[in-house]
Amino acid sequence: MQTVHLGVTANRSVVDVITEFARLAEIHHHDDSTVTLVELMVRLAATPCRPLYSRKVSPDRELAATFQVITT
């Protein structure tokens, strides 16, 4: 067992997003119990994410855009 520390968050939408990703992971695993962690990561990365709506909409698109800025 490990010791953990809990605290308050300044941004509840982050907690909402993490909760939704956990639910989606369970749904994807329930639909296909052979899904690997990498496949699950790719599926979740393509999921629209409310904090990113004003930018690139999904984590995979946001990451690609960030890499584009860094490399140019």
Backbone as a chain_set.jsonl record, in Angstrom:
{"seq": "MQTVHLGVTANRSVVDVITEFARLAEIHHHDDSTVTLVELMVRLAATPCRPLYSRKVSPDRELAATFQVITT", "coords": {"N": [[0.828, -1.184, 0.0], [0.353, 2.287, -0.643], [0.956, 5.583, 0.577], [-1.294, 8.229, 0.175], [-2.148, 11.582, -0.737], [-4.762, 13.834, -0.543], [-6.329, 16.639, -2.053], [-7.855, 19.851, -2.697], [-9.246, 20.937, -5.834], [-8.575, 23.492, -8.219], [-9.917, 23.619, -10.526], [-12.7, 22.27, -11.538], [-13.55, 21.162, -13.924], [-11.48, 19.667, -14.945], [-11.494, 17.422, -13.309], [-13.98, 16.404, -14.072], [-13.44, 15.718, -16.757], [-11.484, 13.716, -16.448], [-13.009, 11.82, -15.094], [-14.928, 11.221, -17.063], [-13.24, 10.147, -19.073], [-12.404, 7.843, -17.725], [-14.835, 6.459, -17.568], [-15.339, 6.092, -20.318], [-13.161, 4.463, -20.956], [-13.831, 2.148, -19.552], [-16.159, 1.455, -20.969], [-15.12, 0.994, -23.577], [-13.458, -1.173, -22.977], [-15.344, -3.004, -22.083], [-16.815, -3.404, -24.44], [-14.868, -4.572, -26.038], [-12.947, -6.846, -24.824], [-10.382, -7.565, -25.379], [-8.896, -5.378, -25.949], [-5.911, -3.504, -26.009], [-3.752, -1.581, -23.811], [-2.469, 0.41, -25.282], [-4.076, 0.608, -27.581], [-6.418, 1.46, -26.331], [-5.532, 3.906, -25.339], [-5.139, 5.316, -27.744], [-7.772, 5.419, -28.717], [-9.022, 6.955, -26.692], [-7.551, 9.296, -26.914], [-8.519, 10.4, -29.231], [-10.96, 11.304, -28.518], [-13.361, 13.849, -28.226], [-12.853, 16.691, -26.15], [-13.975, 18.722, -23.652], [-12.484, 21.006, -22.439], [-10.808, 21.568, -24.57], [-12.324, 22.483, -26.669], [-12.307, 25.095, -27.723], [-9.974, 25.125, -29.059], [-8.304, 22.673, -30.428], [-10.054, 20.525, -30.114], [-9.72, 17.643, -29.559], [-7.482, 15.558, -27.599], [-5.44, 14.259, -29.159], [-5.295, 15.826, -31.499], [-4.611, 18.289, -30.395], [-2.078, 17.713, -29.347], [-0.693, 17.102, -31.729], [-0.791, 19.623, -32.978], [0.698, 21.115, -31.163], [3.224, 19.888, -31.414], [3.703, 20.605, -34.045], [4.026, 23.386, -33.847], [6.294, 23.484, -32.208], [8.251, 22.298, -33.832], [8.496, 23.956, -36.014]], "CA": [[0.0, 0.0, 0.0], [1.061, 3.553, -0.692], [0.303, 6.725, 1.198], [-1.748, 9.227, -0.79], [-2.602, 12.85, -0.183], [-5.852, 14.418, -1.314], [-6.465, 18.082, -1.908], [-8.917, 20.451, -3.503], [-8.842, 21.35, -7.166], [-8.99, 24.837, -8.615], [-10.632, 23.51, -11.782], [-13.518, 21.063, -11.487], [-13.731, 20.561, -15.242], [-10.434, 18.654, -15.104], [-12.012, 16.225, -12.638], [-15.038, 15.893, -14.941], [-12.822, 15.092, -17.927], [-10.854, 12.469, -16.011], [-14.105, 10.892, -14.806], [-15.482, 10.788, -18.348], [-12.273, 9.256, -19.711], [-12.467, 6.559, -17.009], [-16.055, 5.792, -18.033], [-15.133, 5.656, -21.705], [-12.231, 3.335, -20.932], [-14.62, 0.978, -19.143], [-17.047, 1.102, -22.076], [-14.304, 0.391, -24.634], [-13.005, -2.491, -22.507], [-16.523, -3.875, -22.054], [-17.14, -3.729, -25.827], [-13.801, -5.42, -26.584], [-12.09, -7.163, -23.675], [-9.01, -7.82, -25.819], [-8.258, -4.102, -26.262], [-4.671, -3.271, -25.271], [-3.66, -0.231, -23.258], [-2.097, 1.338, -26.351], [-5.291, 0.828, -28.375], [-7.308, 2.27, -25.507], [-4.967, 5.259, -25.317], [-5.412, 5.934, -29.046], [-9.209, 5.716, -28.77], [-9.326, 8.06, -25.785], [-6.908, 10.513, -27.422], [-9.349, 10.949, -30.307], [-12.238, 11.691, -27.93], [-13.513, 15.293, -27.977], [-12.617, 17.035, -24.748], [-14.554, 20.058, -23.462], [-11.519, 22.112, -22.286], [-10.116, 21.829, -25.834], [-13.285, 22.87, -27.713], [-11.958, 26.372, -28.356], [-8.712, 24.971, -29.78], [-8.234, 21.561, -31.377], [-11.16, 19.627, -29.784], [-9.345, 16.364, -28.946], [-6.08, 15.534, -27.162], [-4.504, 13.901, -30.228], [-5.137, 16.998, -32.38], [-3.892, 19.314, -29.633], [-0.678, 17.281, -29.296], [-0.127, 17.28, -33.075], [-0.613, 21.058, -33.205], [1.813, 21.544, -30.316], [4.453, 19.43, -32.066], [3.884, 21.417, -35.26], [4.568, 24.683, -33.404], [7.644, 23.269, -31.679], [9.194, 21.906, -34.885], [8.605, 24.929, -37.106]], "C": [[0.87, 1.244, 0.0], [0.258, 4.624, 0.036], [-0.077, 7.71, 0.116], [-2.196, 10.469, -0.048], [-3.673, 13.411, -1.104], [-5.916, 15.909, -1.05], [-7.594, 18.582, -2.777], [-8.359, 20.84, -4.868], [-9.34, 22.765, -7.443], [-9.868, 24.792, -9.865], [-11.421, 22.203, -11.804], [-13.707, 20.421, -12.855], [-12.661, 19.513, -15.527], [-10.889, 17.342, -14.477], [-13.108, 15.595, -13.492], [-14.462, 15.157, -16.15], [-12.191, 13.76, -17.55], [-11.918, 11.414, -15.723], [-14.709, 10.356, -16.1], [-14.53, 9.853, -19.091], [-12.275, 7.885, -19.042], [-13.705, 5.77, -17.438], [-15.907, 5.272, -19.448], [-14.182, 4.471, -21.782], [-12.961, 2.056, -20.54], [-15.532, 0.51, -20.273], [-16.269, 0.422, -23.194], [-13.849, -1.005, -24.225], [-14.169, -3.475, -22.468], [-16.898, -4.321, -23.466], [-16.136, -4.696, -26.44], [-12.803, -5.705, -25.471], [-10.645, -7.466, -24.075], [-8.248, -6.534, -26.129], [-7.011, -3.919, -25.383], [-4.669, -1.851, -24.712], [-3.303, 0.792, -24.327], [-3.314, 1.636, -27.23], [-6.289, 1.699, -27.622], [-6.831, 3.714, -25.458], [-5.28, 5.994, -26.62], [-6.891, 6.306, -29.17], [-9.552, 6.916, -27.9], [-8.72, 9.365, -26.275], [-7.731, 11.182, -28.514], [-10.708, 11.44, -29.807], [-12.305, 13.207, -27.743], [-13.48, 15.584, -26.475], [-13.007, 18.491, -24.523], [-13.525, 21.173, -23.258], [-10.776, 22.463, -23.579], [-11.054, 22.301, -26.949], [-12.888, 24.154, -28.425], [-10.65, 26.286, -29.147], [-8.812, 23.812, -30.767], [-9.225, 20.426, -31.107], [-10.743, 18.332, -29.085], [-7.853, 16.364, -28.583], [-5.091, 15.189, -28.276], [-4.257, 15.067, -31.183], [-4.36, 18.118, -31.686], [-2.404, 18.984, -29.577], [-0.006, 17.472, -30.652], [0.135, 18.752, -33.364], [0.551, 21.605, -32.381], [3.143, 21.128, -30.928], [4.752, 20.248, -33.312], [4.509, 22.768, -34.897], [6.011, 24.532, -32.955], [8.649, 23.023, -32.805], [9.297, 22.899, -36.026], [9.208, 26.227, -36.631]], "O": [[1.966, 1.261, 0.56], [-0.97, 4.565, 0.096], [0.727, 8.0, -0.77], [-2.574, 10.41, 1.122], [-3.49, 13.452, -2.32], [-5.595, 16.377, 0.042], [-8.216, 17.812, -3.509], [-7.156, 21.044, -5.029], [-10.394, 23.174, -6.957], [-10.489, 25.791, -10.229], [-10.853, 21.142, -12.063], [-14.001, 19.228, -12.927], [-12.909, 18.567, -16.274], [-10.689, 16.272, -15.054], [-13.157, 14.372, -13.622], [-14.951, 14.089, -16.518], [-12.355, 12.775, -18.27], [-11.745, 10.245, -16.069], [-14.972, 9.159, -16.212], [-14.972, 8.866, -19.68], [-12.159, 6.867, -19.725], [-13.633, 4.559, -17.646], [-16.301, 4.145, -19.747], [-14.383, 3.569, -22.594], [-12.733, 1.001, -21.131], [-15.666, -0.691, -20.509], [-16.699, -0.61, -23.709], [-13.856, -1.922, -25.046], [-13.998, -4.652, -22.784], [-17.258, -5.479, -23.675], [-16.499, -5.538, -27.261], [-11.914, -4.895, -25.207], [-9.779, -7.609, -23.211], [-7.084, -6.585, -26.527], [-7.052, -4.15, -24.174], [-5.493, -1.023, -25.101], [-3.784, 1.925, -24.284], [-3.554, 2.79, -27.583], [-6.928, 2.572, -28.209], [-7.639, 4.641, -25.526], [-5.647, 7.169, -26.595], [-7.223, 7.381, -29.669], [-10.295, 7.8, -28.327], [-9.304, 10.431, -26.077], [-7.649, 12.396, -28.7], [-11.515, 11.937, -30.592], [-11.393, 13.792, -27.159], [-14.005, 14.828, -25.658], [-12.434, 19.391, -25.136], [-13.682, 22.229, -23.87], [-10.18, 23.535, -23.675], [-10.602, 22.499, -28.077], [-13.117, 24.281, -29.628], [-10.26, 27.241, -29.819], [-9.368, 23.983, -31.852], [-9.215, 19.437, -31.84], [-11.37, 17.958, -28.094], [-7.062, 17.086, -29.19], [-4.007, 15.77, -28.331], [-3.127, 15.271, -31.628], [-3.555, 18.807, -32.311], [-1.564, 19.869, -29.739], [1.127, 17.949, -30.719], [1.17, 19.096, -33.934], [1.302, 22.461, -32.851], [4.086, 21.918, -30.961], [5.91, 20.549, -33.604], [5.424, 23.231, -35.578], [6.858, 25.362, -33.287], [9.783, 23.496, -32.731], [10.111, 22.706, -36.93], [9.372, 27.157, -37.421]]}, "num_chains": 1, "name": "protein.A"}
